[in-house]
Amino acid sequence: MSDFSEELKGPVTDDEVETSVLTGAGMHFPWLQTYVETVAIGGKRKKDFAQTTSACLSFVQEALLKHQWQQAAEYMYSYFQTLEDSDSYKRQAAPEIIWKLGSEILFYHPKSNMETFNTFADRMKNIGVMNYLKISLQHALYLLHHGMLKDAKRNLSEAETWRHGENTSSRGILINLIQAYKGLLQYYTWSKKKMELSKLDKDDYAYNAVAQDVFNHSWKTSANISALIKIPGVWDPFVKSYVEMLEFYGDRDGAQEVLTNYAYDEKFPSNPNAHIYLYNFLKRQKAPRSKMISVLKMGSSSCRKARAPTDSTLW
């Protein structure tokens, strides 16, 4: 981890060095003098180790709340030692904590860059193999945020084929989510191809080739998204993309079925947007006014339910 932390370390004055803890990578910790101890087994040193990591985690969280990115990076560097904790539970939980806090720091740190973030993400995938899929997905979203679509797609494709450990339900949902985001990227390409197709005349020599390309991308997108939207959840961008493609190819019954299930299936959480999507679809299909008003009324009721506090939302 020292490569990227080296990039983020701040200048150290002579006065600071005298009163601070200095790591092997040259990071200075003026506030941790009374906490940091070397890693050892048993007795006081073991207790000091637990106190050190606990203190570092608290300092990282406090620095994040205050948007003190440099201080957070320094504390985070010291917190890495928890990967060697003798407590197996803390040791196993550490990679996910380091990833969540570290990625937040690197996202906002003024000295951070794309290469630094990518290096951090790749290392965390190898350290926290149980979190590989989750980290890969969040890494892909970071790349998307920076407009690196090809890199994001490659990242998702690698995660899609990754195999480690048992096949659990949560792992299955993560795989579906990764495939669905890959589908969104394919949808983006499909949209551009569709726009290109709309500008061509059917007699144009390139029309058939572009039309086939559009169809190929729609098939890939549908395959990647369809599995996710059957799982109870809020999947607005995926549902909208999928329905648009179904409509484009004339499958209006299929589109209405997807939207109806999304709005009325009791297994799905209350979602006013689902009723708005169904209403807009019915409006495009020139459905009876009474039917459209009924959908809006149900959407209004869903909105009230979504706003009402429940045990889970309060928690």
Secondary structure as UniProt FT lines:
FT   HELIX           2..8
FT   HELIX           14..19
FT   STRAND          21..22
FT   TURN            24..25
FT   STRAND          28..29
FT   TURN            30..31
FT   TURN            33..35
FT   HELIX           43..65
FT   TURN            66..67
FT   HELIX           69..79
FT   HELIX           80..84
FT   HELIX           88..108
FT   TURN            110..111
FT   HELIX           114..127
FT   HELIX           129..131
FT   HELIX           132..145
FT   TURN            146..147
FT   HELIX           149..160
FT   HELIX           169..198
FT   TURN            202..203
FT   TURN            205..206
FT   HELIX           207..226
FT   HELIX           228..230
FT   HELIX           236..248
FT   TURN            249..250
FT   HELIX           252..264
FT   TURN            266..267
FT   HELIX           272..284
FT   TURN            285..286
FT   HELIX           289..307
FT   HELIX           311..314
//
